[in-house]
Amino acid sequence: MNPLVDQYFVNGCMRCELGGTSQCKVHNWTAELYLLRDLVLKSGLVEERKWGVPCYTLNGKNVLNISALKHFAVIGFLRGL
């Protein structure tokens, strides 16, 4: 686990004015985001924080990220080329 990613769960991504407040959308999805994080960490990917959200890499290439949207918690798969 990465302490920078831990801050995402506390403050959010900090890219909008709701970051760091109780109204941040991350707080609506905390349990789901922790579950997604746990699943991804079991895969052996390296946990980093990029673009304000947890990002997971393999051999230095971006593979996926997890984040909260207004009505969804998501895993986004990236093209790690």
mmCIF file of the N, C-alpha and C atoms, coordinates in Angstrom:
data_MODEL
# 
_entry.id   MODEL 
# 
loop_
_atom_site.group_PDB 
_atom_site.id 
_atom_site.type_symbol 
_atom_site.label_atom_id 
_atom_site.label_alt_id 
_atom_site.label_comp_id 
_atom_site.label_asym_id 
_atom_site.label_entity_id 
_atom_site.label_seq_id 
_atom_site.pdbx_PDB_ins_code 
_atom_site.Cartn_x 
_atom_site.Cartn_y 
_atom_site.Cartn_z 
_atom_site.occupancy 
_atom_site.B_iso_or_equiv 
_atom_site.pdbx_formal_charge 
_atom_site.auth_seq_id 
_atom_site.auth_comp_id 
_atom_site.auth_asym_id 
_atom_site.auth_atom_id 
_atom_site.pdbx_PDB_model_num 
ATOM 1   N N  . MET A 1 1  ? 0.835   -1.182 0.000   1.00 0.00 ? 1  MET A N  1 
ATOM 2   C CA . MET A 1 1  ? 0.000   0.000  0.000   1.00 0.00 ? 1  MET A CA 1 
ATOM 3   C C  . MET A 1 1  ? 0.882   1.250  0.000   1.00 0.00 ? 1  MET A C  1 
ATOM 4   N N  . ASN A 1 2  ? 0.361   2.267  -0.624  1.00 0.00 ? 2  ASN A N  1 
ATOM 5   C CA . ASN A 1 2  ? 1.099   3.507  -0.816  1.00 0.00 ? 2  ASN A CA 1 
ATOM 6   C C  . ASN A 1 2  ? 0.457   4.617  0.028   1.00 0.00 ? 2  ASN A C  1 
ATOM 7   N N  . PRO A 1 3  ? 1.230   5.287  0.892   1.00 0.00 ? 3  PRO A N  1 
ATOM 8   C CA . PRO A 1 3  ? 0.658   6.351  1.730   1.00 0.00 ? 3  PRO A CA 1 
ATOM 9   C C  . PRO A 1 3  ? 0.047   7.504  0.930   1.00 0.00 ? 3  PRO A C  1 
ATOM 10  N N  . LEU A 1 4  ? 0.550   7.762  -0.274  1.00 0.00 ? 4  LEU A N  1 
ATOM 11  C CA . LEU A 1 4  ? -0.048  8.803  -1.108  1.00 0.00 ? 4  LEU A CA 1 
ATOM 12  C C  . LEU A 1 4  ? -1.463  8.420  -1.534  1.00 0.00 ? 4  LEU A C  1 
ATOM 13  N N  . VAL A 1 5  ? -1.667  7.137  -1.766  1.00 0.00 ? 5  VAL A N  1 
ATOM 14  C CA . VAL A 1 5  ? -3.000  6.651  -2.127  1.00 0.00 ? 5  VAL A CA 1 
ATOM 15  C C  . VAL A 1 5  ? -3.920  6.711  -0.910  1.00 0.00 ? 5  VAL A C  1 
ATOM 16  N N  . ASP A 1 6  ? -3.380  6.455  0.271   1.00 0.00 ? 6  ASP A N  1 
ATOM 17  C CA . ASP A 1 6  ? -4.193  6.570  1.484   1.00 0.00 ? 6  ASP A CA 1 
ATOM 18  C C  . ASP A 1 6  ? -4.814  7.958  1.578   1.00 0.00 ? 6  ASP A C  1 
ATOM 19  N N  . GLN A 1 7  ? -4.093  8.982  1.161   1.00 0.00 ? 7  GLN A N  1 
ATOM 20  C CA . GLN A 1 7  ? -4.607  10.347 1.200   1.00 0.00 ? 7  GLN A CA 1 
ATOM 21  C C  . GLN A 1 7  ? -5.803  10.538 0.270   1.00 0.00 ? 7  GLN A C  1 
ATOM 22  N N  . TYR A 1 8  ? -5.866  9.761  -0.805  1.00 0.00 ? 8  TYR A N  1 
ATOM 23  C CA . TYR A 1 8  ? -7.029  9.815  -1.705  1.00 0.00 ? 8  TYR A CA 1 
ATOM 24  C C  . TYR A 1 8  ? -8.297  9.460  -0.945  1.00 0.00 ? 8  TYR A C  1 
ATOM 25  N N  . PHE A 1 9  ? -8.211  8.466  -0.079  1.00 0.00 ? 9  PHE A N  1 
ATOM 26  C CA . PHE A 1 9  ? -9.388  8.031  0.674   1.00 0.00 ? 9  PHE A CA 1 
ATOM 27  C C  . PHE A 1 9  ? -9.782  9.044  1.747   1.00 0.00 ? 9  PHE A C  1 
ATOM 28  N N  . VAL A 1 10 ? -8.851  9.871  2.171   1.00 0.00 ? 10 VAL A N  1 
ATOM 29  C CA . VAL A 1 10 ? -9.120  10.887 3.194   1.00 0.00 ? 10 VAL A CA 1 
ATOM 30  C C  . VAL A 1 10 ? -9.622  12.186 2.563   1.00 0.00 ? 10 VAL A C  1 
ATOM 31  N N  . ASN A 1 11 ? -8.937  12.641 1.507   1.00 0.00 ? 11 ASN A N  1 
ATOM 32  C CA . ASN A 1 11 ? -9.213  13.962 0.935   1.00 0.00 ? 11 ASN A CA 1 
ATOM 33  C C  . ASN A 1 11 ? -9.858  13.944 -0.446  1.00 0.00 ? 11 ASN A C  1 
ATOM 34  N N  . GLY A 1 12 ? -9.853  12.821 -1.123  1.00 0.00 ? 12 GLY A N  1 
ATOM 35  C CA . GLY A 1 12 ? -10.314 12.785 -2.499  1.00 0.00 ? 12 GLY A CA 1 
ATOM 36  C C  . GLY A 1 12 ? -9.171  13.122 -3.443  1.00 0.00 ? 12 GLY A C  1 
ATOM 37  N N  . CYS A 1 13 ? -9.506  13.340 -4.695  1.00 0.00 ? 13 CYS A N  1 
ATOM 38  C CA . CYS A 1 13 ? -8.459  13.599 -5.691  1.00 0.00 ? 13 CYS A CA 1 
ATOM 39  C C  . CYS A 1 13 ? -7.966  15.041 -5.648  1.00 0.00 ? 13 CYS A C  1 
ATOM 40  N N  . MET A 1 14 ? -8.745  15.924 -5.033  1.00 0.00 ? 14 MET A N  1 
ATOM 41  C CA . MET A 1 14 ? -8.403  17.348 -4.895  1.00 0.00 ? 14 MET A CA 1 
ATOM 42  C C  . MET A 1 14 ? -8.404  18.095 -6.226  1.00 0.00 ? 14 MET A C  1 
ATOM 43  N N  . ARG A 1 15 ? -9.085  17.559 -7.241  1.00 0.00 ? 15 ARG A N  1 
ATOM 44  C CA . ARG A 1 15 ? -9.151  18.241 -8.530  1.00 0.00 ? 15 ARG A CA 1 
ATOM 45  C C  . ARG A 1 15 ? -10.353 19.173 -8.637  1.00 0.00 ? 15 ARG A C  1 
ATOM 46  N N  . CYS A 1 16 ? -11.290 19.093 -7.700  1.00 0.00 ? 16 CYS A N  1 
ATOM 47  C CA . CYS A 1 16 ? -12.428 20.016 -7.722  1.00 0.00 ? 16 CYS A CA 1 
ATOM 48  C C  . CYS A 1 16 ? -12.565 20.685 -6.364  1.00 0.00 ? 16 CYS A C  1 
ATOM 49  N N  . GLU A 1 17 ? -13.470 21.615 -6.271  1.00 0.00 ? 17 GLU A N  1 
ATOM 50  C CA . GLU A 1 17 ? -13.645 22.379 -5.040  1.00 0.00 ? 17 GLU A CA 1 
ATOM 51  C C  . GLU A 1 17 ? -14.190 21.555 -3.881  1.00 0.00 ? 17 GLU A C  1 
ATOM 52  N N  . LEU A 1 18 ? -14.679 20.347 -4.141  1.00 0.00 ? 18 LEU A N  1 
ATOM 53  C CA . LEU A 1 18 ? -15.197 19.489 -3.075  1.00 0.00 ? 18 LEU A CA 1 
ATOM 54  C C  . LEU A 1 18 ? -14.099 18.664 -2.405  1.00 0.00 ? 18 LEU A C  1 
ATOM 55  N N  . GLY A 1 19 ? -12.925 18.627 -3.000  1.00 0.00 ? 19 GLY A N  1 
ATOM 56  C CA . GLY A 1 19 ? -11.804 17.880 -2.431  1.00 0.00 ? 19 GLY A CA 1 
ATOM 57  C C  . GLY A 1 19 ? -11.489 18.355 -1.029  1.00 0.00 ? 19 GLY A C  1 
ATOM 58  N N  . GLY A 1 20 ? -11.270 17.418 -0.130  1.00 0.00 ? 20 GLY A N  1 
ATOM 59  C CA . GLY A 1 20 ? -10.949 17.747 1.241   1.00 0.00 ? 20 GLY A CA 1 
ATOM 60  C C  . GLY A 1 20 ? -12.154 18.086 2.101   1.00 0.00 ? 20 GLY A C  1 
ATOM 61  N N  . THR A 1 21 ? -13.350 17.992 1.521   1.00 0.00 ? 21 THR A N  1 
ATOM 62  C CA . THR A 1 21 ? -14.570 18.266 2.285   1.00 0.00 ? 21 THR A CA 1 
ATOM 63  C C  . THR A 1 21 ? -15.380 16.980 2.442   1.00 0.00 ? 21 THR A C  1 
ATOM 64  N N  . SER A 1 22 ? -16.366 17.033 3.317   1.00 0.00 ? 22 SER A N  1 
ATOM 65  C CA . SER A 1 22 ? -17.231 15.859 3.525   1.00 0.00 ? 22 SER A CA 1 
ATOM 66  C C  . SER A 1 22 ? -18.128 15.606 2.317   1.00 0.00 ? 22 SER A C  1 
ATOM 67  N N  . GLN A 1 23 ? -18.227 16.563 1.395   1.00 0.00 ? 23 GLN A N  1 
ATOM 68  C CA . GLN A 1 23 ? -19.067 16.404 0.211   1.00 0.00 ? 23 GLN A CA 1 
ATOM 69  C C  . GLN A 1 23 ? -18.329 15.777 -0.974  1.00 0.00 ? 23 GLN A C  1 
ATOM 70  N N  . CYS A 1 24 ? -17.049 15.490 -0.804  1.00 0.00 ? 24 CYS A N  1 
ATOM 71  C CA . CYS A 1 24 ? -16.276 14.863 -1.884  1.00 0.00 ? 24 CYS A CA 1 
ATOM 72  C C  . CYS A 1 24 ? -16.909 13.531 -2.251  1.00 0.00 ? 24 CYS A C  1 
ATOM 73  N N  . LYS A 1 25 ? -17.026 13.247 -3.542  1.00 0.00 ? 25 LYS A N  1 
ATOM 74  C CA . LYS A 1 25 ? -17.688 12.027 -4.009  1.00 0.00 ? 25 LYS A CA 1 
ATOM 75  C C  . LYS A 1 25 ? -16.965 10.750 -3.577  1.00 0.00 ? 25 LYS A C  1 
ATOM 76  N N  . VAL A 1 26 ? -15.690 10.849 -3.253  1.00 0.00 ? 26 VAL A N  1 
ATOM 77  C CA . VAL A 1 26 ? -14.951 9.678  -2.769  1.00 0.00 ? 26 VAL A CA 1 
ATOM 78  C C  . VAL A 1 26 ? -15.602 9.115  -1.509  1.00 0.00 ? 26 VAL A C  1 
ATOM 79  N N  . HIS A 1 27 ? -16.113 9.993  -0.664  1.00 0.00 ? 27 HIS A N  1 
ATOM 80  C CA . HIS A 1 27 ? -16.703 9.553  0.598   1.00 0.00 ? 27 HIS A CA 1 
ATOM 81  C C  . HIS A 1 27 ? -18.011 8.788  0.407   1.00 0.00 ? 27 HIS A C  1 
ATOM 82  N N  . ASN A 1 28 ? -18.662 8.953  -0.732  1.00 0.00 ? 28 ASN A N  1 
ATOM 83  C CA . ASN A 1 28 ? -19.874 8.176  -1.021  1.00 0.00 ? 28 ASN A CA 1 
ATOM 84  C C  . ASN A 1 28 ? -19.552 6.733  -1.390  1.00 0.00 ? 28 ASN A C  1 
ATOM 85  N N  . TRP A 1 29 ? -18.320 6.473  -1.751  1.00 0.00 ? 29 TRP A N  1 
ATOM 86  C CA . TRP A 1 29 ? -17.920 5.175  -2.283  1.00 0.00 ? 29 TRP A CA 1 
ATOM 87  C C  . TRP A 1 29 ? -16.749 4.557  -1.531  1.00 0.00 ? 29 TRP A C  1 
ATOM 88  N N  . THR A 1 30 ? -16.504 4.971  -0.317  1.00 0.00 ? 30 THR A N  1 
ATOM 89  C CA . THR A 1 30 ? -15.323 4.519  0.422   1.00 0.00 ? 30 THR A CA 1 
ATOM 90  C C  . THR A 1 30 ? -15.236 3.003  0.515   1.00 0.00 ? 30 THR A C  1 
ATOM 91  N N  . ALA A 1 31 ? -16.292 2.350  0.935   1.00 0.00 ? 31 ALA A N  1 
ATOM 92  C CA . ALA A 1 31 ? -16.261 0.890  1.102   1.00 0.00 ? 31 ALA A CA 1 
ATOM 93  C C  . ALA A 1 31 ? -15.977 0.194  -0.226  1.00 0.00 ? 31 ALA A C  1 
ATOM 94  N N  . GLU A 1 32 ? -16.616 0.651  -1.277  1.00 0.00 ? 32 GLU A N  1 
ATOM 95  C CA . GLU A 1 32 ? -16.423 0.030  -2.592  1.00 0.00 ? 32 GLU A CA 1 
ATOM 96  C C  . GLU A 1 32 ? -15.011 0.270  -3.119  1.00 0.00 ? 32 GLU A C  1 
ATOM 97  N N  . LEU A 1 33 ? -14.499 1.484  -2.898  1.00 0.00 ? 33 LEU A N  1 
ATOM 98  C CA . LEU A 1 33 ? -13.145 1.788  -3.359  1.00 0.00 ? 33 LEU A CA 1 
ATOM 99  C C  . LEU A 1 33 ? -12.101 0.969  -2.606  1.00 0.00 ? 33 LEU A C  1 
ATOM 100 N N  . TYR A 1 34 ? -12.295 0.785  -1.298  1.00 0.00 ? 34 TYR A N  1 
ATOM 101 C CA . TYR A 1 34 ? -11.367 -0.064 -0.542  1.00 0.00 ? 34 TYR A CA 1 
ATOM 102 C C  . TYR A 1 34 ? -11.429 -1.513 -1.034  1.00 0.00 ? 34 TYR A C  1 
ATOM 103 N N  . LEU A 1 35 ? -12.613 -1.983 -1.381  1.00 0.00 ? 35 LEU A N  1 
ATOM 104 C CA . LEU A 1 35 ? -12.754 -3.342 -1.911  1.00 0.00 ? 35 LEU A CA 1 
ATOM 105 C C  . LEU A 1 35 ? -12.033 -3.466 -3.253  1.00 0.00 ? 35 LEU A C  1 
ATOM 106 N N  . LEU A 1 36 ? -12.226 -2.493 -4.130  1.00 0.00 ? 36 LEU A N  1 
ATOM 107 C CA . LEU A 1 36 ? -11.526 -2.515 -5.420  1.00 0.00 ? 36 LEU A CA 1 
ATOM 108 C C  . LEU A 1 36 ? -10.014 -2.458 -5.225  1.00 0.00 ? 36 LEU A C  1 
ATOM 109 N N  . ARG A 1 37 ? -9.570  -1.616 -4.296  1.00 0.00 ? 37 ARG A N  1 
ATOM 110 C CA . ARG A 1 37 ? -8.139  -1.507 -4.014  1.00 0.00 ? 37 ARG A CA 1 
ATOM 111 C C  . ARG A 1 37 ? -7.579  -2.843 -3.559  1.00 0.00 ? 37 ARG A C  1 
ATOM 112 N N  . ASP A 1 38 ? -8.278  -3.491 -2.650  1.00 0.00 ? 38 ASP A N  1 
ATOM 113 C CA . ASP A 1 38 ? -7.826  -4.783 -2.142  1.00 0.00 ? 38 ASP A CA 1 
ATOM 114 C C  . ASP A 1 38 ? -7.720  -5.817 -3.267  1.00 0.00 ? 38 ASP A C  1 
ATOM 115 N N  . LEU A 1 39 ? -8.707  -5.848 -4.128  1.00 0.00 ? 39 LEU A N  1 
ATOM 116 C CA . LEU A 1 39 ? -8.685  -6.792 -5.255  1.00 0.00 ? 39 LEU A CA 1 
ATOM 117 C C  . LEU A 1 39 ? -7.504  -6.523 -6.185  1.00 0.00 ? 39 LEU A C  1 
ATOM 118 N N  . VAL A 1 40 ? -7.278  -5.260 -6.491  1.00 0.00 ? 40 VAL A N  1 
ATOM 119 C CA . VAL A 1 40 ? -6.186  -4.903 -7.406  1.00 0.00 ? 40 VAL A CA 1 
ATOM 120 C C  . VAL A 1 40 ? -4.827  -5.199 -6.776  1.00 0.00 ? 40 VAL A C  1 
ATOM 121 N N  . LEU A 1 41 ? -4.666  -4.893 -5.491  1.00 0.00 ? 41 LEU A N  1 
ATOM 122 C CA . LEU A 1 41 ? -3.384  -5.154 -4.829  1.00 0.00 ? 41 LEU A CA 1 
ATOM 123 C C  . LEU A 1 41 ? -3.055  -6.648 -4.810  1.00 0.00 ? 41 LEU A C  1 
ATOM 124 N N  . LYS A 1 42 ? -4.059  -7.493 -4.741  1.00 0.00 ? 42 LYS A N  1 
ATOM 125 C CA . LYS A 1 42 ? -3.826  -8.946 -4.767  1.00 0.00 ? 42 LYS A CA 1 
ATOM 126 C C  . LYS A 1 42 ? -3.290  -9.411 -6.116  1.00 0.00 ? 42 LYS A C  1 
ATOM 127 N N  . SER A 1 43 ? -3.441  -8.585 -7.143  1.00 0.00 ? 43 SER A N  1 
ATOM 128 C CA . SER A 1 43 ? -2.967  -8.962 -8.476  1.00 0.00 ? 43 SER A CA 1 
ATOM 129 C C  . SER A 1 43 ? -1.463  -8.781 -8.627  1.00 0.00 ? 43 SER A C  1 
ATOM 130 N N  . GLY A 1 44 ? -0.844  -8.057 -7.690  1.00 0.00 ? 44 GLY A N  1 
ATOM 131 C CA . GLY A 1 44 ? 0.589   -7.840 -7.772  1.00 0.00 ? 44 GLY A CA 1 
ATOM 132 C C  . GLY A 1 44 ? 1.002   -6.577 -8.500  1.00 0.00 ? 44 GLY A C  1 
ATOM 133 N N  . LEU A 1 45 ? 0.036   -5.776 -8.941  1.00 0.00 ? 45 LEU A N  1 
ATOM 134 C CA . LEU A 1 45 ? 0.370   -4.504 -9.586  1.00 0.00 ? 45 LEU A CA 1 
ATOM 135 C C  . LEU A 1 45 ? 0.941   -3.536 -8.557  1.00 0.00 ? 45 LEU A C  1 
ATOM 136 N N  . VAL A 1 46 ? 1.725   -2.583 -9.030  1.00 0.00 ? 46 VAL A N  1 
ATOM 137 C CA . VAL A 1 46 ? 2.338   -1.579 -8.163  1.00 0.00 ? 46 VAL A CA 1 
ATOM 138 C C  . VAL A 1 46 ? 1.362   -0.416 -8.003  1.00 0.00 ? 46 VAL A C  1 
ATOM 139 N N  . GLU A 1 47 ? 1.131   -0.005 -6.761  1.00 0.00 ? 47 GLU A N  1 
ATOM 140 C CA . GLU A 1 47 ? 0.193   1.066  -6.473  1.00 0.00 ? 47 GLU A CA 1 
ATOM 141 C C  . GLU A 1 47 ? 0.908   2.416  -6.461  1.00 0.00 ? 47 GLU A C  1 
ATOM 142 N N  . GLU A 1 48 ? 0.373   3.362  -7.226  1.00 0.00 ? 48 GLU A N  1 
ATOM 143 C CA . GLU A 1 48 ? 0.884   4.720  -7.280  1.00 0.00 ? 48 GLU A CA 1 
ATOM 144 C C  . GLU A 1 48 ? -0.304  5.674  -7.240  1.00 0.00 ? 48 GLU A C  1 
ATOM 145 N N  . ARG A 1 49 ? -0.015  6.958  -7.179  1.00 0.00 ? 49 ARG A N  1 
ATOM 146 C CA . ARG A 1 49 ? -1.074  7.954  -7.298  1.00 0.00 ? 49 ARG A CA 1 
ATOM 147 C C  . ARG A 1 49 ? -0.738  8.853  -8.471  1.00 0.00 ? 49 ARG A C  1 
ATOM 148 N N  . LYS A 1 50 ? -1.617  8.851  -9.474  1.00 0.00 ? 50 LYS A N  1 
ATOM 149 C CA . LYS A 1 50 ? -1.439  9.684  -10.663 1.00 0.00 ? 50 LYS A CA 1 
ATOM 150 C C  . LYS A 1 50 ? -2.766  10.364 -10.962 1.00 0.00 ? 50 LYS A C  1 
ATOM 151 N N  . TRP A 1 51 ? -2.699  11.590 -11.412 1.00 0.00 ? 51 TRP A N  1 
ATOM 152 C CA . TRP A 1 51 ? -3.901  12.367 -11.720 1.00 0.00 ? 51 TRP A CA 1 
ATOM 153 C C  . TRP A 1 51 ? -4.817  12.491 -10.501 1.00 0.00 ? 51 TRP A C  1 
ATOM 154 N N  . GLY A 1 52 ? -4.250  12.340 -9.302  1.00 0.00 ? 52 GLY A N  1 
ATOM 155 C CA . GLY A 1 52 ? -5.006  12.472 -8.072  1.00 0.00 ? 52 GLY A CA 1 
ATOM 156 C C  . GLY A 1 52 ? -5.704  11.214 -7.612  1.00 0.00 ? 52 GLY A C  1 
ATOM 157 N N  . VAL A 1 53 ? -5.641  10.134 -8.393  1.00 0.00 ? 53 VAL A N  1 
ATOM 158 C CA . VAL A 1 53 ? -6.350  8.894  -8.056  1.00 0.00 ? 53 VAL A CA 1 
ATOM 159 C C  . VAL A 1 53 ? -5.375  7.719  -7.984  1.00 0.00 ? 53 VAL A C  1 
ATOM 160 N N  . PRO A 1 54 ? -5.776  6.634  -7.328  1.00 0.00 ? 54 PRO A N  1 
ATOM 161 C CA . PRO A 1 54 ? -4.932  5.444  -7.301  1.00 0.00 ? 54 PRO A CA 1 
ATOM 162 C C  . PRO A 1 54 ? -4.749  4.883  -8.713  1.00 0.00 ? 54 PRO A C  1 
ATOM 163 N N  . CYS A 1 55 ? -3.509  4.667  -9.087  1.00 0.00 ? 55 CYS A N  1 
ATOM 164 C CA . CYS A 1 55 ? -3.164  4.126  -10.391 1.00 0.00 ? 55 CYS A CA 1 
ATOM 165 C C  . CYS A 1 55 ? -2.260  2.911  -10.168 1.00 0.00 ? 55 CYS A C  1 
ATOM 166 N N  . TYR A 1 56 ? -2.449  1.890  -10.949 1.00 0.00 ? 56 TYR A N  1 
ATOM 167 C CA . TYR A 1 56 ? -1.717  0.632  -10.760 1.00 0.00 ? 56 TYR A CA 1 
ATOM 168 C C  . TYR A 1 56 ? -0.933  0.332  -12.024 1.00 0.00 ? 56 TYR A C  1 
ATOM 169 N N  . THR A 1 57 ? 0.339   -0.031 -11.816 1.00 0.00 ? 57 THR A N  1 
ATOM 170 C CA . THR A 1 57 ? 1.253   -0.200 -12.936 1.00 0.00 ? 57 THR A CA 1 
ATOM 171 C C  . THR A 1 57 ? 1.886   -1.587 -12.931 1.00 0.00 ? 57 THR A C  1 
ATOM 172 N N  . LEU A 1 58 ? 2.389   -1.964 -14.092 1.00 0.00 ? 58 LEU A N  1 
ATOM 173 C CA . LEU A 1 58 ? 3.147   -3.199 -14.266 1.00 0.00 ? 58 LEU A CA 1 
ATOM 174 C C  . LEU A 1 58 ? 4.337   -2.851 -15.142 1.00 0.00 ? 58 LEU A C  1 
ATOM 175 N N  . ASN A 1 59 ? 5.542   -3.115 -14.649 1.00 0.00 ? 59 ASN A N  1 
ATOM 176 C CA . ASN A 1 59 ? 6.765   -2.787 -15.381 1.00 0.00 ? 59 ASN A CA 1 
ATOM 177 C C  . ASN A 1 59 ? 6.805   -1.317 -15.793 1.00 0.00 ? 59 ASN A C  1 
ATOM 178 N N  . GLY A 1 60 ? 6.316   -0.440 -14.904 1.00 0.00 ? 60 GLY A N  1 
ATOM 179 C CA . GLY A 1 60 ? 6.341   0.987  -15.172 1.00 0.00 ? 60 GLY A CA 1 
ATOM 180 C C  . GLY A 1 60 ? 5.266   1.491  -16.116 1.00 0.00 ? 60 GLY A C  1 
ATOM 181 N N  . LYS A 1 61 ? 4.395   0.619  -16.563 1.00 0.00 ? 61 LYS A N  1 
ATOM 182 C CA . LYS A 1 61 ? 3.325   1.000  -17.494 1.00 0.00 ? 61 LYS A CA 1 
ATOM 183 C C  . LYS A 1 61 ? 1.995   1.057  -16.758 1.00 0.00 ? 61 LYS A C  1 
ATOM 184 N N  . ASN A 1 62 ? 1.204   2.085  -17.037 1.00 0.00 ? 62 ASN A N  1 
ATOM 185 C CA . ASN A 1 62 ? -0.116  2.216  -16.431 1.00 0.00 ? 62 ASN A CA 1 
ATOM 186 C C  . ASN A 1 62 ? -1.033  1.108  -16.917 1.00 0.00 ? 62 ASN A C  1 
ATOM 187 N N  . VAL A 1 63 ? -1.690  0.432  -15.970 1.00 0.00 ? 63 VAL A N  1 
ATOM 188 C CA . VAL A 1 63 ? -2.609  -0.646 -16.320 1.00 0.00 ? 63 VAL A CA 1 
ATOM 189 C C  . VAL A 1 63 ? -4.047  -0.232 -16.025 1.00 0.00 ? 63 VAL A C  1 
ATOM 190 N N  . LEU A 1 64 ? -4.302  0.264  -14.814 1.00 0.00 ? 64 LEU A N  1 
ATOM 191 C CA . LEU A 1 64 ? -5.657  0.643  -14.446 1.00 0.00 ? 64 LEU A CA 1 
ATOM 192 C C  . LEU A 1 64 ? -5.631  1.649  -13.315 1.00 0.00 ? 64 LEU A C  1 
ATOM 193 N N  . ASN A 1 65 ? -6.770  2.289  -13.102 1.00 0.00 ? 65 ASN A N  1 
ATOM 194 C CA . ASN A 1 65 ? -6.934  3.147  -11.943 1.00 0.00 ? 65 ASN A CA 1 
ATOM 195 C C  . ASN A 1 65 ? -8.306  2.891  -11.334 1.00 0.00 ? 65 ASN A C  1 
ATOM 196 N N  . ILE A 1 66 ? -8.477  3.318  -10.091 1.00 0.00 ? 66 ILE A N  1 
ATOM 197 C CA . ILE A 1 66 ? -9.786  3.254  -9.461  1.00 0.00 ? 66 ILE A CA 1 
ATOM 198 C C  . ILE A 1 66 ? -10.163 4.670  -9.069  1.00 0.00 ? 66 ILE A C  1 
ATOM 199 N N  . SER A 1 67 ? -11.446 4.977  -9.153  1.00 0.00 ? 67 SER A N  1 
ATOM 200 C CA . SER A 1 67 ? -11.874 6.324  -8.794  1.00 0.00 ? 67 SER A CA 1 
ATOM 201 C C  . SER A 1 67 ? -13.369 6.351  -8.521  1.00 0.00 ? 67 SER A C  1 
ATOM 202 N N  . ALA A 1 68 ? -13.796 7.474  -7.966  1.00 0.00 ? 68 ALA A N  1 
ATOM 203 C CA . ALA A 1 68 ? -15.208 7.694  -7.669  1.00 0.00 ? 68 ALA A CA 1 
ATOM 204 C C  . ALA A 1 68 ? -15.747 8.750  -8.617  1.00 0.00 ? 68 ALA A C  1 
ATOM 205 N N  . LEU A 1 69 ? -16.874 8.452  -9.184  1.00 0.00 ? 69 LEU A N  1 
ATOM 206 C CA . LEU A 1 69 ? -17.622 9.431  -9.955  1.00 0.00 ? 69 LEU A CA 1 
ATOM 207 C C  . LEU A 1 69 ? -18.882 9.752  -9.161  1.00 0.00 ? 69 LEU A C  1 
ATOM 208 N N  . LYS A 1 70 ? -19.700 10.626 -9.668  1.00 0.00 ? 70 LYS A N  1 
ATOM 209 C CA . LYS A 1 70 ? -20.877 11.042 -8.910  1.00 0.00 ? 70 LYS A CA 1 
ATOM 210 C C  . LYS A 1 70 ? -21.767 9.854  -8.536  1.00 0.00 ? 70 LYS A C  1 
ATOM 211 N N  . HIS A 1 71 ? -22.038 8.986  -9.492  1.00 0.00 ? 71 HIS A N  1 
ATOM 212 C CA . HIS A 1 71 ? -22.963 7.878  -9.253  1.00 0.00 ? 71 HIS A CA 1 
ATOM 213 C C  . HIS A 1 71 ? -22.303 6.507  -9.359  1.00 0.00 ? 71 HIS A C  1 
ATOM 214 N N  . PHE A 1 72 ? -20.980 6.459  -9.448  1.00 0.00 ? 72 PHE A N  1 
ATOM 215 C CA . PHE A 1 72 ? -20.285 5.194  -9.667  1.00 0.00 ? 72 PHE A CA 1 
ATOM 216 C C  . PHE A 1 72 ? -18.924 5.169  -8.988  1.00 0.00 ? 72 PHE A C  1 
ATOM 217 N N  . ALA A 1 73 ? -18.490 3.976  -8.607  1.00 0.00 ? 73 ALA A N  1 
ATOM 218 C CA . ALA A 1 73 ? -17.085 3.711  -8.279  1.00 0.00 ? 73 ALA A CA 1 
ATOM 219 C C  . ALA A 1 73 ? -16.586 2.850  -9.435  1.00 0.00 ? 73 ALA A C  1 
ATOM 220 N N  . VAL A 1 74 ? -15.429 3.176  -9.982  1.00 0.00 ? 74 VAL A N  1 
ATOM 221 C CA . VAL A 1 74 ? -15.014 2.531  -11.231 1.00 0.00 ? 74 VAL A CA 1 
ATOM 222 C C  . VAL A 1 74 ? -13.569 2.030  -11.195 1.00 0.00 ? 74 VAL A C  1 
ATOM 223 N N  . ILE A 1 75 ? -13.339 1.019  -12.022 1.00 0.00 ? 75 ILE A N  1 
ATOM 224 C CA . ILE A 1 75 ? -11.993 0.619  -12.418 1.00 0.00 ? 75 ILE A CA 1 
ATOM 225 C C  . ILE A 1 75 ? -11.863 1.044  -13.875 1.00 0.00 ? 75 ILE A C  1 
ATOM 226 N N  . GLY A 1 76 ? -10.865 1.840  -14.157 1.00 0.00 ? 76 GLY A N  1 
ATOM 227 C CA . GLY A 1 76 ? -10.611 2.271  -15.521 1.00 0.00 ? 76 GLY A CA 1 
ATOM 228 C C  . GLY A 1 76 ? -9.361  1.600  -16.043 1.00 0.00 ? 76 GLY A C  1 
ATOM 229 N N  . PHE A 1 77 ? -9.485  0.882  -17.139 1.00 0.00 ? 77 PHE A N  1 
ATOM 230 C CA . PHE A 1 77 ? -8.334  0.213  -17.737 1.00 0.00 ? 77 PHE A CA 1 
ATOM 231 C C  . PHE A 1 77 ? -7.668  1.151  -18.733 1.00 0.00 ? 77 PHE A C  1 
ATOM 232 N N  . LEU A 1 78 ? -6.347  1.234  -18.649 1.00 0.00 ? 78 LEU A N  1 
ATOM 233 C CA . LEU A 1 78 ? -5.568  2.167  -19.460 1.00 0.00 ? 78 LEU A CA 1 
ATOM 234 C C  . LEU A 1 78 ? -4.719  1.414  -20.470 1.00 0.00 ? 78 LEU A C  1 
ATOM 235 N N  . ARG A 1 79 ? -4.362  2.077  -21.505 1.00 0.00 ? 79 ARG A N  1 
ATOM 236 C CA . ARG A 1 79 ? -3.437  1.515  -22.482 1.00 0.00 ? 79 ARG A CA 1 
ATOM 237 C C  . ARG A 1 79 ? -2.028  1.832  -22.036 1.00 0.00 ? 79 ARG A C  1 
ATOM 238 N N  . GLY A 1 80 ? -1.385  0.904  -21.411 1.00 0.00 ? 80 GLY A N  1 
ATOM 239 C CA . GLY A 1 80 ? -0.040  1.149  -20.903 1.00 0.00 ? 80 GLY A CA 1 
ATOM 240 C C  . GLY A 1 80 ? 1.025   0.871  -21.941 1.00 0.00 ? 80 GLY A C  1 
ATOM 241 N N  . LEU A 1 81 ? 1.015   1.648  -23.001 1.00 0.00 ? 81 LEU A N  1 
ATOM 242 C CA . LEU A 1 81 ? 1.980   1.435  -24.086 1.00 0.00 ? 81 LEU A CA 1 
ATOM 243 C C  . LEU A 1 81 ? 3.229   2.239  -23.880 1.00 0.00 ? 81 LEU A C  1 
# 
